[in-house]
């Protein structure tokens, strides 16, 4: 008997706005698609949070015994600057600015994406398709939508006819928008615009002579619309209707709304049973933006090479920090929040190291079976990781009491406690304890801080030979010192 037969999961479905009992289309099997990155720059921390949320969900389904096909794409063409209908391709623009081939840009930032996700201990998806690898499938869907009267071709481009579609379907049902309101709030079309309505969106765009990324099609050389790419890849690998489609909240409109319209126009079926959206990440209470300097990359957090945080933080700790908030809520990252989270993370890792060393007795003073189910109950309630973490710290409290001799535990319950903690901490939350216990980390930190102080005194005494020797010998051990206005910090 599989674990999923004992547990009932409820998920918040963005399509209905309600929490619903999760019942997969095919028992024991789950098809899940998540919109992946557009690989024209280093992966954004907010994107990492979205992918981390669905990595956690993927992990939990697998833990329960489901056979999961998880598809997360790579967008390597067709995504225009500012998510617009016209203008330059994000990847082509980067290639032009850096004088590279577009696929060099794609390769560079796909490698960066994978490297960062590996540091965060992500499981790889079952399939990671690329948009450029599915041009033929996209052209076939366009042909189908044209044949059914929901699209039109003009001057080598093909547009989805939203008004025509809305006559017999509901465009806007995911985002809660009404087409009449959208039309009323939209500017008049200019004479140069090929679209019948401002709400219409491109399925295929004609490539102007200067457009680098282009493919032949029945309508001339061009490139696919961004929305169409995900429809082609999701339905190819998961079928016309599949269980879960995930992504960031910012994709709900227009991207996911357009995906629904394309699939319904082509197949006559609603493509997804449960739509799920992860919320945004803010930095120091404000939206992250490079233009204002309120921005930080994952690698800059790990190395400490930034002007926002006081010290480096490990990928496992940052993952723990993100898991302390529900995936559907806004999470604010700040130096104080990370420092507070690090204390909790170290406390949890210390407890994980302590369980095997616990002395056993003739009875157990807390109900481990009930506690174990409470951990499942937290995850079953729309993957509520903050509640789960609170339950894990309930166990930490008992572990400490057993260590002190105030409580006892039987051998059987000790084994169940260890198995459950390992399942939820490592397998489901995806945390790692690569640094050893926090006691060791604190000892190391104390030694390095002492050496930093000795180096400071040497510099003040103009003993630069000693100062440089401390810095250089620490560097040989992999400990980098960084001098700044606030003093000296270090990174491992």
Secondary structure, DSSP 8 states (H G I E B T S, - for coil): --GGGT---EEEETTTTEEEE---SBTTEEEEEE---B-SSS--HHHHHHHHHHHHHHHHHHHTT-EEEEEE-BB-S--BGGG-SSS-BHHHHHHHHHT--HHHHHHHHHHHHHHHHHHTT----SB--BSGGGHHHHHHHHHHHHHTTSEEEETTEEEE-HHHHHTTS-TTTTTT--HHHHHHTS----TT---SSTT-EEEEEE--TT-SS-B--TT-SEEE-HHHHHHHHHHHHH-SSEEEEEEEGGGIIIIIHHHHHHHHHHHSS--EEEEEEE--EEETTEE-BGGGTB---HHHHHH--SSS-SS---HHHHHHHHHTS-TTS-EEE-HHHHHHHHHHHHHHHHHHHHGGG----S--SS-HHHHHHHHHHHHHBT--HHHHHHHHHHHHHHHHHHHHTSS---HHHHHHHHHHHHIIIIIIS----TT--HHHHHHHHHHHHHHHHHHHHHHHTT-HHHHHHHHHHHHHTT-EEEEETTEEEEE-
